[in-house]
Amino acid sequence: MSSYTEPNFEKCAVITIDTQNDFSLPGAVAEIKGTYEVIPHMESILKACRVQKIPIVHVIRIYREDGTNVDLCRRSLIESGARIVCPQSSGAELVRSIMPLHAENLNFEALLNGEMQCIAEEEWVMYKSRWGAFYKTDLEHFLKEKDIDTLVFIGCNFPNCPRTSMYEASERDFKVVMVEDAVSGVYPKGIEEIQNIGVNVYSTKEFIDALTVSIP
């Protein structure tokens, strides 16, 4: 591990990716297999981070019913009538067990307009329109204003949005951590490839242990 990429947990934030009902729950309309199984690890990580008042940003998708804001590869599906993470729908909500107690209700129009919505102390939700959390969003500015230099990624479907977001974070010179058993869709070659760009790969236990040592 290089001193340049070694995580600094005193200046970290946790980024959850697309852990919404429509993608995460068994039998959901757009279920991503394996996501439900990693949620208990996500819960443990988020609990530990809330105790330490570490910033948490939940990054979500919202697909307008007319498909106008949807990726080209999925636009026909939405235009044909599929209702996936629609504004105001329960499917677009975060999985309840990863939400903080007494969280504010999501304001979908504000999120679609690019606002970072604070839903609890040191916890926000933001919308991304494509795979990467930094694409056409204010996430980089938001994090740097808070003097954050290390990002910890957990959530839904490594090959697409988590992986893209980690590459984008690396491009912006953030130190990057992936908690491998708290991300769905992880596979050995993918781990090797992100380690080659300086991403630090932890298990949930390793991450929580490291956090405890770094922030007594």
Helices and strands as residue ranges (DSSP letters): G 9-11, E 12-17, H 21-24, H 35-51, E 56-60, H 72-79, G 90-92, G 96-98, H 108-112, E 117-120, E 123-127, H 139-145, E 150-155, H 161-171, E 175-183, H 188-195, E 200-202, H 204-214
